[in-house]
Amino acid sequence: MKLQIEQLFKQIHKVPQVPEVVRTLITQLNDPNTNVNDIAKNVEKEQVISLKVLKLVNSAHFGLPKKIGSIDEAVIMLGQTKLKTLVIASGIVSSIPAIPNFNIKEFWSDSFRTATYSKWLADEINLDNSDIAYTAGLINDLGTILLYLSDAKTASKIDQQVEAGKNRADQERKYLGFTSQEVCGELCRRWHFSEELINTVSQSEKPLTFNKISFPACAVCIAKYISKSTKSKMEDEEILLNFPSKEWQQLGLEINNITKVLPTIIALESGLDGLLD
């Protein structure tokens, strides 16, 4: 399988790369000693990211009382945690190219929802590494992008099967011998991300099949399911039919509370849609 994934990467003319400031922030996700002033200085060096972040900060979503003109001000108004998530999202989105016959806006909207839902679930159970869940939720589908960059015809065929109601992972294994989650895990290794983030992404498809169960991976699995259901405009009753209830319980959440919590999760907004304009 590893060899097959290596071949896929060789077929990609130019593997996407993330800006250094994004890589640095992701490696610092669990570091309480991260210097917020250093973060601001590094972000300001990346003009494209800086402009995108300021645009988001000044959007109606955040409803700040005055217009923010610098990253330093953004830190003060939003806090370090929120700034980090905005920078990471901006940098990742900027790194991924447009793909012919692929709805990149729909892809990112789904990823934004998954990231937002993942963080909410992680915060709900007081995970120390909720930022890991957020970032993994944001990037866990990037393997799909790489499949299109390497073999658009096969990737499109898999999408057609998924739209017909078949399981994506099953179809990917059928046509490719591996899943897009595994491809994304390898991409994260090439980006020199932490093992925890790599494992969260790689295990998010079926987190309960691993010996050491990752709580962030469970959160991403649930969030991704809810996001896909939201995209398909399913009613709550329909969402519950195939809900990842075992992963939900693994997080220590009450099974009877799913219907109570669903509307709260679905109502969450990422605040990132301005990146797609």
Residue pairs with C-beta under 8 A, 6 or more apart in sequence:
1 177
1 178
1 182
4 176
4 177
4 178
5 178
5 182
5 183
5 186
8 146
8 147
8 150
8 151
8 176
8 183
9 15
9 146
9 150
9 186
9 190
11 150
11 151
12 146
12 149
12 150
13 149
15 146
15 187
15 190
16 95
16 96
16 97
16 142
16 145
16 187
17 95
17 191
18 91
18 92
18 95
18 191
19 46
19 49
19 91
19 94
19 95
20 42
21 42
21 43
21 45
21 46
21 49
21 87
21 91
22 49
22 87
22 88
22 91
22 92
22 95
23 191
23 192
23 193
24 42
25 39
25 84
25 87
25 88
26 88
26 135
26 193
26 194
26 197
27 192
27 193
27 194
28 34
28 84
29 84
29 129
29 131
29 132
29 135
29 194
29 197
30 128
30 129
30 131
30 132
30 194
30 196
34 80
36 75
36 80
36 83
37 72
39 75
39 80
39 83
39 84
39 87
40 71
40 72
40 74
40 75
40 83
43 49
43 50
43 53
43 71
43 83
43 87
44 50
44 70
44 71
46 91
48 94
49 87
49 90
49 91
49 94
50 71
52 90
52 93
52 94
52 274
52 275
53 71
53 74
53 83
53 86
53 87
53 90
54 68
54 69
54 70
54 71
54 74
55 274
56 62
56 86
56 90
56 271
56 272
56 274
56 275
57 64
57 68
57 74
57 77
57 78
57 86
58 64
58 67
58 68
59 271
59 274
61 269
61 271
61 274
62 77
62 78
62 271
64 77
68 74
68 77
71 83
74 83
74 86
75 83
78 86
81 131
84 131
85 115
85 119
85 131
85 134
85 135
86 271
86 272
88 135
88 138
89 112
89 115
89 138
89 272
89 275
90 275
92 138
92 139
93 108
93 275
93 276
96 104
96 142
96 145
97 149
98 104
99 145
99 148
99 149
99 152
100 152
101 152
101 156
102 148
102 152
105 276
106 231
107 141
107 144
107 145
108 272
108 275
108 276
109 231
109 273
109 276
110 141
110 227
110 228
110 231
111 137
111 138
111 139
111 140
111 141
112 138
112 270
112 272
112 273
113 223
113 226
113 227
113 230
113 231
113 268
113 270
114 137
114 138
114 140
114 141
114 220
114 223
114 224
114 227
115 134
115 135
115 137
115 138
115 223
115 270
116 134
116 137
116 223
116 268
116 269
116 270
117 137
117 222
117 223
117 226
117 227
117 265
117 268
118 133
118 134
118 136
118 137
118 216
118 219
118 220
118 222
118 223
119 130
119 131
119 133
119 134
119 137
120 223
120 265
120 268
121 133
121 219
121 222
121 223
121 251
121 265
122 129
122 130
122 132
122 133
122 134
122 215
122 216
122 219
123 130
124 251
124 253
125 215
125 219
125 251
125 252
125 253
127 133
127 215
127 216
127 219
129 196
129 216
130 216
132 194
132 196
132 197
132 200
132 216
133 200
133 216
133 219
133 220
133 223
135 197
136 197
136 200
136 201
136 204
136 216
136 217
136 220
137 219
137 220
137 223
137 224
139 184
139 188
139 201
140 181
140 184
140 200
140 201
140 204
140 220
140 224
141 180
141 184
141 224
142 183
142 184
142 187
143 179
143 180
143 181
143 182
143 183
143 184
143 185
143 187
144 155
144 180
146 180
146 183
146 184
146 187
147 154
147 155
147 158
147 172
147 176
147 180
147 183
148 155
148 156
154 175
154 176
157 175
158 168
158 171
158 172
158 175
158 176
161 171
162 168
162 171
168 179
168 180
169 179
169 181
169 205
169 206
172 178
172 179
172 180
173 179
179 205
181 201
181 202
181 203
181 204
181 205
182 202
184 201
184 202
185 198
185 199
185 201
185 202
188 197
188 198
188 201
189 198
196 216
199 214
199 217
200 214
200 216
200 217
200 220
201 217
201 220
203 210
203 214
203 217
204 217
204 220
204 221
204 224
205 221
206 221
207 213
207 214
207 217
207 218
207 220
207 221
207 247
207 250
208 218
208 246
208 247
208 250
210 217
213 250
215 250
215 251
218 247
218 248
218 250
218 251
219 251
221 244
221 247
222 244
222 247
222 248
222 251
223 265
225 242
225 243
225 244
226 239
226 262
226 265
226 266
229 238
229 239
230 266
236 259
236 262
236 263
239 262
240 258
240 259
243 258
245 255
245 258
248 255
248 258
249 255
253 261
